[in-house]
Amino acid sequence: MFDFVSFIPRAVVQGVPLLFGSTGETLTEKSGNLNLGIPGVMYVGGISGVIGAFFYEQSLPSPDAISPFLAIAVPFLCCLLGSLLMGLIYCFLTVTLRANQNVTGLALTTFGIGVGNFFGGSLIKLSGSDVPSIALSATSAYYHRALPFAENLGWFGKIFLSYGFMVYLAVAIALIAAFVLRKTRVGLHLRAVGESPTTADAAGIDVNRYKYLTTCLGCMIAGLGGLYYVMDYASGVWSNNAFGDRGWLAIALVIFTIWRPNWGVLSSFLFGGLYILHMYIPSGLNLAVKELYKMLPYVVTIIVLIITSLRKRREDQPPQHLGLPYFREER
Amino acid sequence: MRKEGKEPLIHISKRAALPWYVAWGIRAAAIVLALVVSALICVIMTGQNPLQIYGAMFTGSFGTVRKTWVTFQDVAMLLCVSLAVTPAFRMRFWNIGGEGQTMMGCLASAACMILLRDVLPNWAVIVCMVVSSIAAGAIWAVIPAIFKAKWNTNETLFTLMMNYVATQLVAFFCVVWESPKGSGKIGIINGNTHVGWLPEIFGQKYLLNIVIVLILCVLLYIYLTYSKHGYEISVVGESERTARYVGIKVSRVIIRTMLLSGALCGIAGFLLTGGTSHTMTTTLTDSRGFTAVMVSWLAKFNPVWMILTSLLLVFLDRGASDISSKFGLNQSFSDIITGVILFFIIGCEFFITYRINFRKAAGKEAETHV
């Protein structure tokens, strides 16, 4: 019998980094920016949180002196700051300097993964402290802490309540983003900027400001995915390249949800499930087949991409001006 | 944009074409600026004299004869993938699937080396490798192209996803053909018999690769600049509507160009597996498919300039990894330096394409400053 009670929580924790990433990227793409730097941003978000937590733990006189508020706030703010800087680099290059978005995004990914792995690998040496490895168990315990009564509720508690606070934060952010996009005037303006910046500009919307704000906000949300991965999922242990291809999977998820953050909630858990499905499929001794299962999220994404382009429903299409710079005097 | 008063402080307009030496002057200035910034980062990290660091970068790439050969071999491989993605870029088809297409080339070559080694003589195996890797790369590229041509499916996202499907396929076959059993990876293929290995010419292991890529580079330059196909690609890139109006079949150009693009990636995969490393892993292409996008773009999609830009990126990568081992830093240091330099080069294109006009006294016509 397939063990859903152990499978679903694992799928959820796999899905949460993707959910953060895809919510951030959806907002960004709605403003017409195709930010392929998301994998890099998520690395930077993760490592910024780690750096914050590391120095916070180092500064404590004794491990008992840790304050719950600071243990959560310091890494959180560092993560937001780091991802914001990445977002600003991207915006400055693509919006102000009108550079090609694909090239800028890929450069940002190279840079971000480099920053993550560099500081992850040499933080201890650079700070001159004498700990053997980066294991932020004290701070990550606060990220990992579930509701106290979850234990007593059997399978219900395990499936719905056994997570750290960032899981619920991810769901909340996705739902809020969906609401803002569909139901508010700001969302309408934002969609106008992504679909047709010329029209938006003519209607008096400040195109560049919208692009800057949403892209930076999107990066900050995506960065939280990196933070969640290190502080909660990996229990505060940073290992280089462990984050893997999740950033690209987050971009795949944006297509899969056809640019709807609220669909992202369940889809990300589905993707998380597909990501770990190979561990649950009894394939006997044949390890090779497991590699094929890992292909599933990408294949599914391609199929969705093809189907949406075949059906040509206007509300399912990518933002029309996605990936193109906007220059008022260029008609 | 800043808005101060009624007339904005700065006003940006498009330039007419700059003379090439000014354009390259601006690019050179950006690179110098980037090197200064990277030097600052180096100094903060290592506390060493930046000149020493750049010296170390140079010896890291060209210090010994062997290192120089490896550098040139890396340049050739990166150049090959960059050449491959270029025709597609010139028609504004954002093929970021070079990684997957190259990987399929590697996979096809490795398959021929493993499956045909006992069946066919060496030369026939090599012929099969060439044909099958070209076919594999081309198939991987033409799938997104068909969907783009027929149904306008977003090619950036499609080709991106195809990369990971290819990665997992390679991972699958790595386990299927693992040797020794249980290791989960393919070691050096045909290490004793050298079946399917490209021959060494003039006693140099990498020379044949480099020569092949240089020939491809010249051929592609001629194809893009002087042939009718190349002209059609440029027209489609400039404006699809114009292309349709003058009677170019856009969908046919897209599919044909992507076949070429994928075939070249397949050749890159063949050279990687058959000529350089004689193995197959999921990391064999080493993100060259993505780096190639930047190489090609930096060179303005001109195959000859690409020799320089790929040399620059390989130099940075090898040099910076040498520094990191010398000064006990993490390998990824090179990615940071590469990233910083790319940001500067990407940013400087703005100053080549556009002119910034500052506001003079109120009411007067804005005068032009460069």
Interface residues (C-beta under 8 A of the other chain):
Chain A: L34 L36 I89 F92 L93 T96 L97 R98 A99 N100 N102 V103 T104 L106 A107 L108 T109 T110 F111 G112 I113 G114 V115 G116 N117 F118 G120 G121 S122 K125 L126 N208 N240 D245 W248 I251 A252 I255 L287 A288 V289 E291 L292 K294 M295 Y298 V299 T301 I302 L305 I306 S309 L310 K312 P318 L322 G323 F327 E329 E330
Chain B: M1 I12 S13 K14 M45 W94 I96 F147 W151 N152 T153 N154 T156 L157 F158 L160 M161 M162 Y164 V165 Q168 L169 A171 F172 F173 C174 V175 V176 G184 S287 F290 T291 V293 M294 W297 G328 L329 N330 Q331 S332 F333 S334 D335 I336 T338 G339 V340 L342 F343 I346 G347 E349 F350 T353 Y354
